[in-house]
Amino acid sequence: MTPRVRLYVRDGCHLCEAAREVVARVCADLGETWDEVDIDTDPALQDRYGEEIPVTLVDGRQHDFWRVDETRLRTALLG
């Protein structure tokens, strides 16, 4: 099963830590799946997302970057 939410992160990123908390909370509340990918493990991801991390995708489409808005994420997952 493919997770509905994917979070692209980088080690040592304080915004990534905050985004992880929001994504985990929202997905747990709604019974949705999510995963996390470290962009530093793939040069193509580094080129694609660079300094925009964290980046959140919902159903394979970019949803947010830098900060995750909890209300907006809930709305996207419910819609």
N, CA, C and O atoms as a Tripos MOL2 file, in Angstrom:
@<TRIPOS>MOLECULE
protein
  316   315    79     0     0
PROTEIN
NO_CHARGES

@<TRIPOS>ATOM
      1 N           0.8430   -1.1840    0.0000 N.3       1 MET1
      2 CA          0.0000    0.0000    0.0000 C.3       1 MET1
      3 C           0.8900    1.2500    0.0000 C.2       1 MET1
      4 O           1.8060    1.3730    0.8130 O.2       1 MET1
      5 N           0.6120    2.1480   -0.8990 N.am      2 THR2
      6 CA          1.3800    3.3870   -0.9930 C.3       2 THR2
      7 C           0.8470    4.3900    0.0210 C.2       2 THR2
      8 O          -0.3580    4.6340    0.0760 O.2       2 THR2
      9 N           1.7380    4.9760    0.8250 N.am      3 PRO3
     10 CA          1.2830    5.9790    1.7980 C.3       3 PRO3
     11 C           0.6730    7.1840    1.1010 C.2       3 PRO3
     12 O           1.1400    7.5970    0.0390 O.2       3 PRO3
     13 N          -0.3720    7.7460    1.7000 N.am      4 ARG4
     14 CA         -1.0060    8.9450    1.1220 C.3       4 ARG4
     15 C          -0.1410   10.1700    1.2920 C.2       4 ARG4
     16 O          -0.1920   11.0890    0.4740 O.2       4 ARG4
     17 N           0.6610   10.1950    2.3560 N.am      5 VAL5
     18 CA          1.4990   11.3610    2.6390 C.3       5 VAL5
     19 C           2.9590   10.9360    2.6170 C.2       5 VAL5
     20 O           3.3350    9.9280    3.2150 O.2       5 VAL5
     21 N           3.7660   11.7110    1.9280 N.am      6 ARG6
     22 CA          5.2110   11.5090    1.9330 C.3       6 ARG6
     23 C           5.8480   12.8120    2.3880 C.2       6 ARG6
     24 O           5.4890   13.8960    1.9280 O.2       6 ARG6
     25 N           6.7980   12.6800    3.2980 N.am      7 LEU7
     26 CA          7.5080   13.8310    3.8410 C.3       7 LEU7
     27 C           8.9760   13.7180    3.4610 C.2       7 LEU7
     28 O           9.6590   12.7770    3.8650 O.2       7 LEU7
     29 N           9.4590   14.6870    2.6790 N.am      8 TYR8
     30 CA         10.8740   14.7440    2.3180 C.3       8 TYR8
     31 C          11.5880   15.6170    3.3410 C.2       8 TYR8
     32 O          11.1790   16.7460    3.6120 O.2       8 TYR8
     33 N          12.6750   15.0660    3.9100 N.am      9 VAL9
     34 CA         13.3860   15.7210    5.0070 C.3       9 VAL9
     35 C          14.8850   15.6640    4.7870 C.2       9 VAL9
     36 O          15.3760   15.1070    3.8050 O.2       9 VAL9
     37 N          15.5920   16.2570    5.7300 N.am     10 ARG10
     38 CA         17.0600   16.2270    5.7650 C.3      10 ARG10
     39 C          17.4590   16.1770    7.2400 C.2      10 ARG10
     40 O          16.8370   16.8370    8.0720 O.2      10 ARG10
     41 N          18.4890   15.4000    7.5670 N.am     11 ASP11
     42 CA         18.9910   15.3410    8.9470 C.3      11 ASP11
     43 C          19.3850   16.7240    9.4420 C.2      11 ASP11
     44 O          19.9540   17.5250    8.7000 O.2      11 ASP11
     45 N          19.0770   16.9900   10.6960 N.am     12 GLY12
     46 CA         19.4720   18.2420   11.3190 C.3      12 GLY12
     47 C          18.5720   19.4120   10.9820 C.2      12 GLY12
     48 O          18.8990   20.5490   11.3220 O.2      12 GLY12
     49 N          17.4660   19.1730   10.3350 N.am     13 CYS13
     50 CA         16.5480   20.2350    9.9080 C.3      13 CYS13
     51 C          15.4670   20.4290   10.9720 C.2      13 CYS13
     52 O          14.6430   19.5420   11.1910 O.2      13 CYS13
     53 N          15.4720   21.5890   11.6330 N.am     14 HIS14
     54 CA         14.4760   21.8190   12.6930 C.3      14 HIS14
     55 C          13.0660   21.9540   12.1250 C.2      14 HIS14
     56 O          12.1040   21.5740   12.7930 O.2      14 HIS14
     57 N          12.9190   22.4830   10.9150 N.am     15 LEU15
     58 CA         11.5940   22.5440   10.2990 C.3      15 LEU15
     59 C          11.0760   21.1480    9.9760 C.2      15 LEU15
     60 O           9.8710   20.9010   10.0230 O.2      15 LEU15
     61 N          11.9860   20.2410    9.6500 N.am     16 CYS16
     62 CA         11.6000   18.8630    9.3610 C.3      16 CYS16
     63 C          11.0520   18.1880   10.6060 C.2      16 CYS16
     64 O          10.0800   17.4350   10.5340 O.2      16 CYS16
     65 N          11.6660   18.4530   11.7360 N.am     17 GLU17
     66 CA         11.1890   17.8720   12.9900 C.3      17 GLU17
     67 C           9.7740   18.3460   13.2980 C.2      17 GLU17
     68 O           8.9240   17.5490   13.6960 O.2      17 GLU17
     69 N           9.5210   19.6310   13.1170 N.am     18 ALA18
     70 CA          8.1770   20.1760   13.3650 C.3      18 ALA18
     71 C           7.1750   19.5910   12.3700 C.2      18 ALA18
     72 O           6.0570   19.2420   12.7500 O.2      18 ALA18
     73 N           7.5650   19.4830   11.1120 N.am     19 ALA19
     74 CA          6.6780   18.9250   10.0880 C.3      19 ALA19
     75 C           6.3510   17.4710   10.3990 C.2      19 ALA19
     76 O           5.2080   17.0430   10.2420 O.2      19 ALA19
     77 N           7.3390   16.7180   10.8330 N.am     20 ARG20
     78 CA          7.1450   15.3080   11.1810 C.3      20 ARG20
     79 C           6.0790   15.1610   12.2650 C.2      20 ARG20
     80 O           5.2260   14.2780   12.1850 O.2      20 ARG20
     81 N           6.1290   16.0230   13.2710 N.am     21 GLU21
     82 CA          5.1480   15.9720   14.3590 C.3      21 GLU21
     83 C           3.7340   16.2200   13.8410 C.2      21 GLU21
     84 O           2.7980   15.5140   14.2170 O.2      21 GLU21
     85 N           3.5800   17.2210   12.9790 N.am     22 VAL22
     86 CA          2.2610   17.5430   12.4280 C.3      22 VAL22
     87 C           1.7500   16.3980   11.5540 C.2      22 VAL22
     88 O           0.6080   15.9630   11.7050 O.2      22 VAL22
     89 N           2.5830   15.9150   10.6510 N.am     23 VAL23
     90 CA          2.1730   14.8340    9.7500 C.3      23 VAL23
     91 C           1.8050   13.5890   10.5490 C.2      23 VAL23
     92 O           0.7760   12.9680   10.2790 O.2      23 VAL23
     93 N           2.6130   13.2210   11.5100 N.am     24 ALA24
     94 CA          2.3340   12.0350   12.3160 C.3      24 ALA24
     95 C           1.0110   12.1820   13.0650 C.2      24 ALA24
     96 O           0.2120   11.2460   13.1000 O.2      24 ALA24
     97 N           0.7780   13.3340   13.6540 N.am     25 ARG25
     98 CA         -0.4510   13.5740   14.4190 C.3      25 ARG25
     99 C          -1.6820   13.5120   13.5150 C.2      25 ARG25
    100 O          -2.6530   12.8240   13.8300 O.2      25 ARG25
    101 N          -1.6410   14.2290   12.3980 N.am     26 VAL26
    102 CA         -2.7920   14.2670   11.4960 C.3      26 VAL26
    103 C          -3.0740   12.8830   10.9190 C.2      26 VAL26
    104 O          -4.2250   12.4490   10.8840 O.2      26 VAL26
    105 N          -2.0470   12.2000   10.4730 N.am     27 CYS27
    106 CA         -2.2440   10.8740    9.8930 C.3      27 CYS27
    107 C          -2.7630    9.8870   10.9260 C.2      27 CYS27
    108 O          -3.6170    9.0600   10.6060 O.2      27 CYS27
    109 N          -2.2730    9.9530   12.1440 N.am     28 ALA28
    110 CA         -2.7700    9.0750   13.2060 C.3      28 ALA28
    111 C          -4.2440    9.3630   13.4980 C.2      28 ALA28
    112 O          -5.0460    8.4390   13.6390 O.2      28 ALA28
    113 N          -4.5900   10.6310   13.5860 N.am     29 ASP29
    114 CA         -5.9830   11.0210   13.8560 C.3      29 ASP29
    115 C          -6.9390   10.5290   12.7760 C.2      29 ASP29
    116 O          -8.0630   10.1210   13.0680 O.2      29 ASP29
    117 N          -6.4800   10.5720   11.5180 N.am     30 LEU30
    118 CA         -7.3450   10.2300   10.3910 C.3      30 LEU30
    119 C          -7.1730    8.7950    9.8990 C.2      30 LEU30
    120 O          -7.8690    8.3640    8.9800 O.2      30 LEU30
    121 N          -6.2520    8.0590   10.5080 N.am     31 GLY31
    122 CA         -6.0170    6.6790   10.0940 C.3      31 GLY31
    123 C          -5.3640    6.5720    8.7250 C.2      31 GLY31
    124 O          -5.5710    5.5970    8.0020 O.2      31 GLY31
    125 N          -4.5770    7.5770    8.3780 N.am     32 GLU32
    126 CA         -3.8920    7.5950    7.0820 C.3      32 GLU32
    127 C          -2.4430    7.1340    7.2340 C.2      32 GLU32
    128 O          -1.8760    7.1720    8.3260 O.2      32 GLU32
    129 N          -1.8640    6.7050    6.1310 N.am     33 THR33
    130 CA         -0.4790    6.2460    6.1300 C.3      33 THR33
    131 C           0.4330    7.3620    5.6420 C.2      33 THR33
    132 O           0.0290    8.2280    4.8660 O.2      33 THR33
    133 N           1.6830    7.3170    6.1230 N.am     34 TRP34
    134 CA          2.6790    8.2830    5.6790 C.3      34 TRP34
    135 C           4.0540    7.6500    5.7610 C.2      34 TRP34
    136 O           4.2590    6.6680    6.4740 O.2      34 TRP34
    137 N           4.9830    8.2170    5.0300 N.am     35 ASP35
    138 CA          6.3720    7.8070    5.1460 C.3      35 ASP35
    139 C           7.2640    9.0220    5.0180 C.2      35 ASP35
    140 O           6.8030   10.1330    4.7560 O.2      35 ASP35
    141 N           8.5410    8.7910    5.2080 N.am     36 GLU36
    142 CA          9.5230    9.8620    5.2330 C.3      36 GLU36
    143 C          10.7210    9.4460    4.3960 C.2      36 GLU36
    144 O          11.1560    8.2960    4.4470 O.2      36 GLU36
    145 N          11.2530   10.3900    3.6240 N.am     37 VAL37
    146 CA         12.4170   10.1220    2.7800 C.3      37 VAL37
    147 C          13.4530   11.2060    3.0240 C.2      37 VAL37
    148 O          13.1430   12.3950    2.9620 O.2      37 VAL37
    149 N          14.6830   10.7940    3.3000 N.am     38 ASP38
    150 CA         15.7960   11.7250    3.4840 C.3      38 ASP38
    151 C          16.3390   12.0780    2.1070 C.2      38 ASP38
    152 O          16.8390   11.2060    1.3960 O.2      38 ASP38
    153 N          16.2460   13.3510    1.7230 N.am     39 ILE39
    154 CA         16.6750   13.7420    0.3790 C.3      39 ILE39
    155 C          18.1790   13.5880    0.1770 C.2      39 ILE39
    156 O          18.6470   13.5250   -0.9600 O.2      39 ILE39
    157 N          18.9330   13.5280    1.2620 N.am     40 ASP40
    158 CA         20.3810   13.4110    1.1350 C.3      40 ASP40
    159 C          20.8250   12.0110    0.7230 C.2      40 ASP40
    160 O          22.0160   11.7760    0.5150 O.2      40 ASP40
    161 N          19.8820   11.0800    0.6040 N.am     41 THR41
    162 CA         20.2120    9.7250    0.1540 C.3      41 THR41
    163 C          20.1330    9.6020   -1.3620 C.2      41 THR41
    164 O          20.4580    8.5520   -1.9170 O.2      41 THR41
    165 N          19.7010   10.6740   -2.0390 N.am     42 ASP42
    166 CA         19.4920   10.6030   -3.4840 C.3      42 ASP42
    167 C          19.8050   11.9600   -4.1190 C.2      42 ASP42
    168 O          19.1120   12.9410   -3.8510 O.2      42 ASP42
    169 N          20.8430   12.0210   -4.9570 N.am     43 PRO43
    170 CA         21.2050   13.2920   -5.5880 C.3      43 PRO43
    171 C          20.0590   13.9310   -6.3810 C.2      43 PRO43
    172 O          19.9530   15.1560   -6.4230 O.2      43 PRO43
    173 N          19.2110   13.1280   -7.0010 N.am     44 ALA44
    174 CA         18.0850   13.6840   -7.7640 C.3      44 ALA44
    175 C          17.1060   14.3880   -6.8290 C.2      44 ALA44
    176 O          16.5620   15.4340   -7.1810 O.2      44 ALA44
    177 N          16.8780   13.8270   -5.6440 N.am     45 LEU45
    178 CA         15.9950   14.4700   -4.6650 C.3      45 LEU45
    179 C          16.6350   15.7490   -4.1340 C.2      45 LEU45
    180 O          15.9490   16.7470   -3.9130 O.2      45 LEU45
    181 N          17.9410   15.7150   -3.9310 N.am     46 GLN46
    182 CA         18.6500   16.9230   -3.4930 C.3      46 GLN46
    183 C          18.4680   18.0370   -4.5230 C.2      46 GLN46
    184 O          18.1950   19.1810   -4.1590 O.2      46 GLN46
    185 N          18.6170   17.7040   -5.8070 N.am     47 ASP47
    186 CA         18.4450   18.6960   -6.8690 C.3      47 ASP47
    187 C          17.0060   19.1990   -6.9240 C.2      47 ASP47
    188 O          16.7650   20.3930   -7.1060 O.2      47 ASP47
    189 N          16.0720   18.3000   -6.7710 N.am     48 ARG48
    190 CA         14.6450   18.6450   -6.9080 C.3      48 ARG48
    191 C          14.1570   19.5230   -5.7620 C.2      48 ARG48
    192 O          13.4750   20.5220   -5.9950 O.2      48 ARG48
    193 N          14.5020   19.1580   -4.5160 N.am     49 TYR49
    194 CA         13.9220   19.8310   -3.3580 C.3      49 TYR49
    195 C          14.8790   20.7790   -2.6410 C.2      49 TYR49
    196 O          14.4360   21.7120   -1.9710 O.2      49 TYR49
    197 N          16.1730   20.5510   -2.7730 N.am     50 GLY50
    198 CA         17.1960   21.4430   -2.2260 C.3      50 GLY50
    199 C          16.8630   22.0830   -0.8990 C.2      50 GLY50
    200 O          16.7690   21.4040    0.1230 O.2      50 GLY50
    201 N          16.6860   23.3900   -0.9150 N.am     51 GLU51
    202 CA         16.4540   24.1530    0.3100 C.3      51 GLU51
    203 C          14.9770   24.3310    0.6540 C.2      51 GLU51
    204 O          14.6530   25.0550    1.5950 O.2      51 GLU51
    205 N          14.0750   23.6860   -0.0870 N.am     52 GLU52
    206 CA         12.6470   23.8180    0.1900 C.3      52 GLU52
    207 C          12.1660   22.8680    1.2830 C.2      52 GLU52
    208 O          11.0010   22.9230    1.6780 O.2      52 GLU52
    209 N          13.0270   22.0170    1.7630 N.am     53 ILE53
    210 CA         12.5860   21.0120    2.7150 C.3      53 ILE53
    211 C          12.1760   21.6390    4.0440 C.2      53 ILE53
    212 O          12.6760   22.7090    4.3920 O.2      53 ILE53
    213 N          11.3030   21.0190    4.7730 N.am     54 PRO54
    214 CA         10.6000   19.7990    4.4030 C.3      54 PRO54
    215 C           9.5660   20.0450    3.3080 C.2      54 PRO54
    216 O           8.9930   21.1290    3.1990 O.2      54 PRO54
    217 N           9.3470   19.0180    2.5090 N.am     55 VAL55
    218 CA          8.3330   19.0550    1.4630 C.3      55 VAL55
    219 C           7.3510   17.9350    1.7470 C.2      55 VAL55
    220 O           7.7430   16.8020    2.0280 O.2      55 VAL55
    221 N           6.0740   18.2640    1.6690 N.am     56 THR56
    222 CA          5.0190   17.2900    1.9130 C.3      56 THR56
    223 C           4.2640   17.0240    0.6190 C.2      56 THR56
    224 O           3.8510   17.9540   -0.0750 O.2      56 THR56
    225 N           4.0890   15.7470    0.3030 N.am     57 LEU57
    226 CA          3.2710   15.3450   -0.8330 C.3      57 LEU57
    227 C           2.0360   14.6280   -0.2980 C.2      57 LEU57
    228 O           2.1200   13.8630    0.6620 O.2      57 LEU57
    229 N           0.9020   14.8800   -0.9210 N.am     58 VAL58
    230 CA         -0.3360   14.1660   -0.6050 C.3      58 VAL58
    231 C          -0.7970   13.5110   -1.9000 C.2      58 VAL58
    232 O          -0.9810   14.1770   -2.9190 O.2      58 VAL58
    233 N          -0.9780   12.2020   -1.8420 N.am     59 ASP59
    234 CA         -1.3860   11.4280   -3.0220 C.3      59 ASP59
    235 C          -0.4730   11.7000   -4.2130 C.2      59 ASP59
    236 O          -0.9280   11.7760   -5.3540 O.2      59 ASP59
    237 N           0.8360   11.8470   -3.9300 N.am     60 GLY60
    238 CA          1.8300   11.9940   -4.9770 C.3      60 GLY60
    239 C           2.0150   13.4000   -5.5260 C.2      60 GLY60
    240 O           2.8360   13.6130   -6.4190 O.2      60 GLY60
    241 N           1.2640   14.3580   -5.0030 N.am     61 ARG61
    242 CA          1.3650   15.7400   -5.4770 C.3      61 ARG61
    243 C           1.8810   16.6390   -4.3630 C.2      61 ARG61
    244 O           1.5060   16.4830   -3.2010 O.2      61 ARG61
    245 N           2.7530   17.5910   -4.7320 N.am     62 GLN62
    246 CA          3.3090   18.4850   -3.7120 C.3      62 GLN62
    247 C           2.1920   19.2780   -3.0540 C.2      62 GLN62
    248 O           1.3290   19.8520   -3.7190 O.2      62 GLN62
    249 N           2.2350   19.2900   -1.7320 N.am     63 HIS63
    250 CA          1.1930   19.9380   -0.9440 C.3      63 HIS63
    251 C           1.7270   21.1680   -0.2160 C.2      63 HIS63
    252 O           1.1170   22.2350   -0.2770 O.2      63 HIS63
    253 N           2.8460   21.0330    0.4650 N.am     64 ASP64
    254 CA          3.4470   22.1150    1.2480 C.3      64 ASP64
    255 C           4.9630   22.0100    1.1770 C.2      64 ASP64
    256 O           5.5100   20.9660    0.8210 O.2      64 ASP64
    257 N           5.6340   23.1020    1.5180 N.am     65 PHE65
    258 CA          7.0680   23.0680    1.7540 C.3      65 PHE65
    259 C           7.3870   24.0560    2.8620 C.2      65 PHE65
    260 O           6.6200   24.9840    3.1210 O.2      65 PHE65
    261 N           8.5000   23.8550    3.4970 N.am     66 TRP66
    262 CA          9.0000   24.5900    4.6640 C.3      66 TRP66
    263 C           8.1690   24.3430    5.9120 C.2      66 TRP66
    264 O           8.7100   23.9040    6.9260 O.2      66 TRP66
    265 N           6.9040   24.6070    5.8670 N.am     67 ARG67
    266 CA          6.0450   24.3740    7.0410 C.3      67 ARG67
    267 C           4.8010   23.6070    6.6080 C.2      67 ARG67
    268 O           4.2980   23.7740    5.4970 O.2      67 ARG67
    269 N           4.3150   22.7540    7.5260 N.am     68 VAL68
    270 CA          3.1060   21.9940    7.2510 C.3      68 VAL68
    271 C           1.9690   22.6250    8.0380 C.2      68 VAL68
    272 O           2.0110   22.6880    9.2660 O.2      68 VAL68
    273 N           0.9570   23.0870    7.3250 N.am     69 ASP69
    274 CA         -0.2230   23.6500    7.9490 C.3      69 ASP69
    275 C          -1.1700   22.5020    8.2950 C.2      69 ASP69
    276 O          -1.6730   21.8120    7.4090 O.2      69 ASP69
    277 N          -1.4070   22.3070    9.5930 N.am     70 GLU70
    278 CA         -2.1940   21.1640   10.0490 C.3      70 GLU70
    279 C          -3.6120   21.1730    9.4730 C.2      70 GLU70
    280 O          -4.0950   20.1380    9.0140 O.2      70 GLU70
    281 N          -4.2670   22.3030    9.4920 N.am     71 THR71
    282 CA         -5.6370   22.3880    8.9800 C.3      71 THR71
    283 C          -5.6810   22.0880    7.4930 C.2      71 THR71
    284 O          -6.5630   21.3710    7.0200 O.2      71 THR71
    285 N          -4.7390   22.6340    6.7680 N.am     72 ARG72
    286 CA         -4.6830   22.4160    5.3200 C.3      72 ARG72
    287 C          -4.4200   20.9460    4.9920 C.2      72 ARG72
    288 O          -5.0030   20.4080    4.0510 O.2      72 ARG72
    289 N          -3.5470   20.2940    5.7620 N.am     73 LEU73
    290 CA         -3.2630   18.8820    5.5560 C.3      73 LEU73
    291 C          -4.5070   18.0340    5.8470 C.2      73 LEU73
    292 O          -4.8400   17.1360    5.0740 O.2      73 LEU73
    293 N          -5.1850   18.3170    6.9470 N.am     74 ARG74
    294 CA         -6.4170   17.5870    7.2780 C.3      74 ARG74
    295 C          -7.4400   17.7270    6.1520 C.2      74 ARG74
    296 O          -8.0570   16.7460    5.7390 O.2      74 ARG74
    297 N          -7.6120   18.9380    5.6670 N.am     75 THR75
    298 CA         -8.5800   19.1920    4.6030 C.3      75 THR75
    299 C          -8.2300   18.3930    3.3500 C.2      75 THR75
    300 O          -9.1100   17.8070    2.7200 O.2      75 THR75
    301 N          -6.9580   18.3690    2.9910 N.am     76 ALA76
    302 CA         -6.5200   17.6280    1.8060 C.3      76 ALA76
    303 C          -6.7890   16.1310    1.9590 C.2      76 ALA76
    304 O          -7.1980   15.4690    1.0060 O.2      76 ALA76
    305 N          -6.5610   15.6090    3.1480 N.am     77 LEU77
    306 CA         -6.7530   14.1770    3.3680 C.3      77 LEU77
    307 C          -8.2270   13.7930    3.4660 C.2      77 LEU77
    308 O          -8.5910   12.6560    3.1650 O.2      77 LEU77
    309 N          -9.0550   14.7060    3.8750 N.am     78 LEU78
    310 CA        -10.4870   14.4270    3.9880 C.3      78 LEU78
    311 C         -11.2430   14.6500    2.6800 C.2      78 LEU78
    312 O         -12.3360   14.1210    2.4780 O.2      78 LEU78
    313 N         -10.6290   15.4540    1.7880 N.am     79 GLY79
    314 CA        -11.3130   15.8510    0.5530 C.3      79 GLY79
    315 C         -11.2370   14.9030   -0.5460 C.2      79 GLY79
    316 O         -11.7830   15.1560   -1.6200 O.2      79 GLY79
@<TRIPOS>BOND
     1     1     2 1
     2     2     3 1
     3     3     4 2
     4     3     5 am
     5     5     6 1
     6     6     7 1
     7     7     8 2
     8     7     9 am
     9     9    10 1
    10    10    11 1
    11    11    12 2
    12    11    13 am
    13    13    14 1
    14    14    15 1
    15    15    16 2
    16    15    17 am
    17    17    18 1
    18    18    19 1
    19    19    20 2
    20    19    21 am
    21    21    22 1
    22    22    23 1
    23    23    24 2
    24    23    25 am
    25    25    26 1
    26    26    27 1
    27    27    28 2
    28    27    29 am
    29    29    30 1
    30    30    31 1
    31    31    32 2
    32    31    33 am
    33    33    34 1
    34    34    35 1
    35    35    36 2
    36    35    37 am
    37    37    38 1
    38    38    39 1
    39    39    40 2
    40    39    41 am
    41    41    42 1
    42    42    43 1
    43    43    44 2
    44    43    45 am
    45    45    46 1
    46    46    47 1
    47    47    48 2
    48    47    49 am
    49    49    50 1
    50    50    51 1
    51    51    52 2
    52    51    53 am
    53    53    54 1
    54    54    55 1
    55    55    56 2
    56    55    57 am
    57    57    58 1
    58    58    59 1
    59    59    60 2
    60    59    61 am
    61    61    62 1
    62    62    63 1
    63    63    64 2
    64    63    65 am
    65    65    66 1
    66    66    67 1
    67    67    68 2
    68    67    69 am
    69    69    70 1
    70    70    71 1
    71    71    72 2
    72    71    73 am
    73    73    74 1
    74    74    75 1
    75    75    76 2
    76    75    77 am
    77    77    78 1
    78    78    79 1
    79    79    80 2
    80    79    81 am
    81    81    82 1
    82    82    83 1
    83    83    84 2
    84    83    85 am
    85    85    86 1
    86    86    87 1
    87    87    88 2
    88    87    89 am
    89    89    90 1
    90    90    91 1
    91    91    92 2
    92    91    93 am
    93    93    94 1
    94    94    95 1
    95    95    96 2
    96    95    97 am
    97    97    98 1
    98    98    99 1
    99    99   100 2
   100    99   101 am
   101   101   102 1
   102   102   103 1
   103   103   104 2
   104   103   105 am
   105   105   106 1
   106   106   107 1
   107   107   108 2
   108   107   109 am
   109   109   110 1
   110   110   111 1
   111   111   112 2
   112   111   113 am
   113   113   114 1
   114   114   115 1
   115   115   116 2
   116   115   117 am
   117   117   118 1
   118   118   119 1
   119   119   120 2
   120   119   121 am
   121   121   122 1
   122   122   123 1
   123   123   124 2
   124   123   125 am
   125   125   126 1
   126   126   127 1
   127   127   128 2
   128   127   129 am
   129   129   130 1
   130   130   131 1
   131   131   132 2
   132   131   133 am
   133   133   134 1
   134   134   135 1
   135   135   136 2
   136   135   137 am
   137   137   138 1
   138   138   139 1
   139   139   140 2
   140   139   141 am
   141   141   142 1
   142   142   143 1
   143   143   144 2
   144   143   145 am
   145   145   146 1
   146   146   147 1
   147   147   148 2
   148   147   149 am
   149   149   150 1
   150   150   151 1
   151   151   152 2
   152   151   153 am
   153   153   154 1
   154   154   155 1
   155   155   156 2
   156   155   157 am
   157   157   158 1
   158   158   159 1
   159   159   160 2
   160   159   161 am
   161   161   162 1
   162   162   163 1
   163   163   164 2
   164   163   165 am
   165   165   166 1
   166   166   167 1
   167   167   168 2
   168   167   169 am
   169   169   170 1
   170   170   171 1
   171   171   172 2
   172   171   173 am
   173   173   174 1
   174   174   175 1
   175   175   176 2
   176   175   177 am
   177   177   178 1
   178   178   179 1
   179   179   180 2
   180   179   181 am
   181   181   182 1
   182   182   183 1
   183   183   184 2
   184   183   185 am
   185   185   186 1
   186   186   187 1
   187   187   188 2
   188   187   189 am
   189   189   190 1
   190   190   191 1
   191   191   192 2
   192   191   193 am
   193   193   194 1
   194   194   195 1
   195   195   196 2
   196   195   197 am
   197   197   198 1
   198   198   199 1
   199   199   200 2
   200   199   201 am
   201   201   202 1
   202   202   203 1
   203   203   204 2
   204   203   205 am
   205   205   206 1
   206   206   207 1
   207   207   208 2
   208   207   209 am
   209   209   210 1
   210   210   211 1
   211   211   212 2
   212   211   213 am
   213   213   214 1
   214   214   215 1
   215   215   216 2
   216   215   217 am
   217   217   218 1
   218   218   219 1
   219   219   220 2
   220   219   221 am
   221   221   222 1
   222   222   223 1
   223   223   224 2
   224   223   225 am
   225   225   226 1
   226   226   227 1
   227   227   228 2
   228   227   229 am
   229   229   230 1
   230   230   231 1
   231   231   232 2
   232   231   233 am
   233   233   234 1
   234   234   235 1
   235   235   236 2
   236   235   237 am
   237   237   238 1
   238   238   239 1
   239   239   240 2
   240   239   241 am
   241   241   242 1
   242   242   243 1
   243   243   244 2
   244   243   245 am
   245   245   246 1
   246   246   247 1
   247   247   248 2
   248   247   249 am
   249   249   250 1
   250   250   251 1
   251   251   252 2
   252   251   253 am
   253   253   254 1
   254   254   255 1
   255   255   256 2
   256   255   257 am
   257   257   258 1
   258   258   259 1
   259   259   260 2
   260   259   261 am
   261   261   262 1
   262   262   263 1
   263   263   264 2
   264   263   265 am
   265   265   266 1
   266   266   267 1
   267   267   268 2
   268   267   269 am
   269   269   270 1
   270   270   271 1
   271   271   272 2
   272   271   273 am
   273   273   274 1
   274   274   275 1
   275   275   276 2
   276   275   277 am
   277   277   278 1
   278   278   279 1
   279   279   280 2
   280   279   281 am
   281   281   282 1
   282   282   283 1
   283   283   284 2
   284   283   285 am
   285   285   286 1
   286   286   287 1
   287   287   288 2
   288   287   289 am
   289   289   290 1
   290   290   291 1
   291   291   292 2
   292   291   293 am
   293   293   294 1
   294   294   295 1
   295   295   296 2
   296   295   297 am
   297   297   298 1
   298   298   299 1
   299   299   300 2
   300   299   301 am
   301   301   302 1
   302   302   303 1
   303   303   304 2
   304   303   305 am
   305   305   306 1
   306   306   307 1
   307   307   308 2
   308   307   309 am
   309   309   310 1
   310   310   311 1
   311   311   312 2
   312   311   313 am
   313   313   314 1
   314   314   315 1
   315   315   316 2
@<TRIPOS>SUBSTRUCTURE
     1 MET1         2 RESIDUE 1 A MET
     2 THR2         6 RESIDUE 1 A THR
     3 PRO3        10 RESIDUE 1 A PRO
     4 ARG4        14 RESIDUE 1 A ARG
     5 VAL5        18 RESIDUE 1 A VAL
     6 ARG6        22 RESIDUE 1 A ARG
     7 LEU7        26 RESIDUE 1 A LEU
     8 TYR8        30 RESIDUE 1 A TYR
     9 VAL9        34 RESIDUE 1 A VAL
    10 ARG10       38 RESIDUE 1 A ARG
    11 ASP11       42 RESIDUE 1 A ASP
    12 GLY12       46 RESIDUE 1 A GLY
    13 CYS13       50 RESIDUE 1 A CYS
    14 HIS14       54 RESIDUE 1 A HIS
    15 LEU15       58 RESIDUE 1 A LEU
    16 CYS16       62 RESIDUE 1 A CYS
    17 GLU17       66 RESIDUE 1 A GLU
    18 ALA18       70 RESIDUE 1 A ALA
    19 ALA19       74 RESIDUE 1 A ALA
    20 ARG20       78 RESIDUE 1 A ARG
    21 GLU21       82 RESIDUE 1 A GLU
    22 VAL22       86 RESIDUE 1 A VAL
    23 VAL23       90 RESIDUE 1 A VAL
    24 ALA24       94 RESIDUE 1 A ALA
    25 ARG25       98 RESIDUE 1 A ARG
    26 VAL26      102 RESIDUE 1 A VAL
    27 CYS27      106 RESIDUE 1 A CYS
    28 ALA28      110 RESIDUE 1 A ALA
    29 ASP29      114 RESIDUE 1 A ASP
    30 LEU30      118 RESIDUE 1 A LEU
    31 GLY31      122 RESIDUE 1 A GLY
    32 GLU32      126 RESIDUE 1 A GLU
    33 THR33      130 RESIDUE 1 A THR
    34 TRP34      134 RESIDUE 1 A TRP
    35 ASP35      138 RESIDUE 1 A ASP
    36 GLU36      142 RESIDUE 1 A GLU
    37 VAL37      146 RESIDUE 1 A VAL
    38 ASP38      150 RESIDUE 1 A ASP
    39 ILE39      154 RESIDUE 1 A ILE
    40 ASP40      158 RESIDUE 1 A ASP
    41 THR41      162 RESIDUE 1 A THR
    42 ASP42      166 RESIDUE 1 A ASP
    43 PRO43      170 RESIDUE 1 A PRO
    44 ALA44      174 RESIDUE 1 A ALA
    45 LEU45      178 RESIDUE 1 A LEU
    46 GLN46      182 RESIDUE 1 A GLN
    47 ASP47      186 RESIDUE 1 A ASP
    48 ARG48      190 RESIDUE 1 A ARG
    49 TYR49      194 RESIDUE 1 A TYR
    50 GLY50      198 RESIDUE 1 A GLY
    51 GLU51      202 RESIDUE 1 A GLU
    52 GLU52      206 RESIDUE 1 A GLU
    53 ILE53      210 RESIDUE 1 A ILE
    54 PRO54      214 RESIDUE 1 A PRO
    55 VAL55      218 RESIDUE 1 A VAL
    56 THR56      222 RESIDUE 1 A THR
    57 LEU57      226 RESIDUE 1 A LEU
    58 VAL58      230 RESIDUE 1 A VAL
    59 ASP59      234 RESIDUE 1 A ASP
    60 GLY60      238 RESIDUE 1 A GLY
    61 ARG61      242 RESIDUE 1 A ARG
    62 GLN62      246 RESIDUE 1 A GLN
    63 HIS63      250 RESIDUE 1 A HIS
    64 ASP64      254 RESIDUE 1 A ASP
    65 PHE65      258 RESIDUE 1 A PHE
    66 TRP66      262 RESIDUE 1 A TRP
    67 ARG67      266 RESIDUE 1 A ARG
    68 VAL68      270 RESIDUE 1 A VAL
    69 ASP69      274 RESIDUE 1 A ASP
    70 GLU70      278 RESIDUE 1 A GLU
    71 THR71      282 RESIDUE 1 A THR
    72 ARG72      286 RESIDUE 1 A ARG
    73 LEU73      290 RESIDUE 1 A LEU
    74 ARG74      294 RESIDUE 1 A ARG
    75 THR75      298 RESIDUE 1 A THR
    76 ALA76      302 RESIDUE 1 A ALA
    77 LEU77      306 RESIDUE 1 A LEU
    78 LEU78      310 RESIDUE 1 A LEU
    79 GLY79      314 RESIDUE 1 A GLY
